Amino acid sequence: MAQPWKVLESVTTTDGILELRQRGERDFLIMIGPQVLMNSLSNRSEIVLGQLGCQQLKGKTAPKVLVGGLGMGFTLRGALDTLPEGAEVVVAELNPVVHGWCGGPLAAMTGHAVADPRVTVEICDVSSRIARTAAGPAESRYDAIILDLYRGPHARTDATGDPLYGSRAIEKMVQALKPDGVVAVWGEQYDEGFDRRLQKAGFTVTTPRPGKGGFRHVVFLGTRGKVR
């Protein structure tokens, strides 16, 4: 018989009750109301998202990466395992309690990723962080922007005005990236409209689906040139 879920912490947010649940040693859930946001035993697409977003940066001495959304820390772990020692990673996370979970009960599963000296966690909206960088000096721009948010691009996304996946938001990402920068975005499933918008902004796009068999999430990987 399966063990019952234990609620480790529950907080009220504007989107509903955010909970961290545990069953057994390594089986965790992050919930928002009745919706499962993340399951610690189903993390393949998140790890690959971080790896793919950073794979072209291995040859750089001190690449700068922005990760939007901390989740359980698996995307961050994938990025850190791919990046050189001199990298700088900024994580934009909306809720400080999620940061606390990743530094507490979830920490061992990601090798204490949030405590890595290359990492800075900012409690903020990633779209605002991108806009500030886009309006700032060129030296503040990123080599890669990685978005791992529980509402990925989908068919009902506002093609122009969506703050993360619309054409205006994509243009802000272009402005916040270095000329050869990379964007990697997690999606629950493939969205043709988002793919087209990335291409129109000048990205060459591939959409791998990590894993084998069954339902597989998608990674939208956009590149803009050879990274030296």
N, C-alpha and C positions, 0 to 999 in steps of 0.2 A: 504494500500500500504506500502511495506517495506521501511524503511528509507534508504537513500543512504549511502554508505560507505564513511567515512572521513579518509584521510591519515594523521596520526598524525606525522609520521616521515619516511623518506626514506633515505637509505644510500647505497652506492655502495660497493659491496664485490666482491671477486674473483669468486663467484658462481652466481652473478647477483645482481639485486636490492633487498635489504632487506627492507621490509616495515612493519609498524605497522598501522593497520586500525581499526576504531571503528564505530559501528552503535548501537545507544542506549547506555544505561548506562553500561551494562555488556557484550556486544557482541563485541569481539575483534578478529582480525586475525593477525597472523604473516605470511607474504608472502615472498617467494624468487622468483623473476620473476613472472610467472603466477601460481606457485605452492603454495598451502596453506600448511604451515608447522604446524600450530596449530590454533585451534578454541577454544576460551574460553568456549564455551557451550558444547564442546565434550572433556571432560577431564578425564573421568572415568578411562581409562587404565593408564594414567600418575599417578593419585593419588594412584591407587592400586599397581603400580610398586614401588613407594616409600614405601608403607606400607609393601608389601611382602618382599622387600629387607631388611627391618629392623625388621620384626616381631620376629625373633629369638634373637634379641639383647636386648630385654626389661629387661632381668635379669642382664645385665652387668652394671657396675658402670659408666664407661667412654668409651663407644665404639667409634671407629673412622670409619667414613664413607666417601667414595668418590662418588660424584655424577657427572657424565659426561653429560654435557648439561643442561642449565638452562631453556630454553624455556620460558614459562609463569610463571614458578615457582610451578606448581601443583605437580610435582614429589617431589620436595623439601618439599612442605607442607605435603605431605603424609608421608615422612620420619620423619620430625620433630614431627608430631603428634603421631608417634609410638615410638620414641626414648626417653630415660630418659633425665633428666635435665643436666646430666654431659657429654652428648655426644659431640663429635666434628665432624662437617660436613664440608668437603672441596668440593666446587663446581668448576669444571673446565669448563669454558665457553670461546669459541673462540672470541666472539665479545663483546666489552665493551658496545655497544649501547643496547644490550639485557639486560645486567645487569642494565643499566639505566632505561629501560622500566619497569623491575620488581620492581625497587625501586620507580618508578613514577606512570604512569597511570595504571599499572597492579597491583600495590601493594595491594590495598584493597581486591582484589579477593582471595589472598592467605594469608590474615592476616599478611601482611608485612613480609613474610617468609625470604627474603634476609636480613632483619634487625635483625633477631633473633641472640642473642649473641653467639649461638652455631655455627654460620655459618661464614665461610670465603670463599669469591669468588676470584678465581684466573683466570686471563685472559690468558688462555693457551690451548693447545691441550691436551685432556685427555689421549691420547695414550702416549704422552711424560711424562705426570705426572705419569702414571702407571709405565713406564720404569724407571723413576728416583727413585720411591719408591722400585721397584723390586731390584735395584742395591744398595739400601741404607741399613741402619741397621735394624735389626728385629723389634725394637721398633717403627719404622715408618710405619709399615704395617697396613692395614685396616681390620676391622671386616667385612665390606661389600663394594663392588663396584657396583654401580648402573649406567647403561648407558641408557640415554634417548635422543637418537640422531635421527634426522629425516630420516637418511638412516640406518635402522636397517638391520640385517642379511637377506640375500635373496639367491635365487638359483644361482645367478651369482657372489656371493661373492668368491673371491680367497681363496680357502680352506687353503692355507698355508700362503700366504703373506699379506692378508688383515690386515691393521694396527689396526683394532678393533675386527674383528670377525674371523680372520684366526687362525690356530693352534699355530703359533708363538706368536700372540697377547694374546691368551688364556693362554699360558705358562707364559707370563709376568704377567698376572693377578694373576695366582696361586702364583707366587713369591712375588707379592705385597700384598697378603692376609695373614692373620694369618692362622695357620693350619686348624682351623674350620671355615674359612671365607666363606662368601656368595657372589654370584654374581647374579645380576638381570638385565636383558636386555630387553628393549622394542623392539618389532617387529611389522611391519605392518601386517605380516601374518607369519604362522608357516614355519620354514625352517629346514628340516630334517638334512641337512648337519651340520648346526651349533649345533643342538641338539647332534649329534653324536660326534662332536669335544669336546663339553663340557664334555660329558660322558667319552671320552677317556682321558681327563685331570684329571679325578678322581671325577667329580661332579655327584651327584645324581640329575637328572633334572626332573622338572615338568613344564608344559606349560599351565597355566590357561589362559582363555580368559575372561577378566572382562566384565560384562554387561549381558544383556538379549536381544536376538533377533537381527536380522540384522547382518551387518558386524561388527566383533569384533576383535580388535587388540590382540596380544598375549604377554605374559610375559614369558621369559625364566628364570626360577628360579633354580639356581644351588647351592646345599649345599654340604659341605664336612665333616660333622660330627655334633655331638650334641654341641650346644653352651651353655657353663656353665655360 
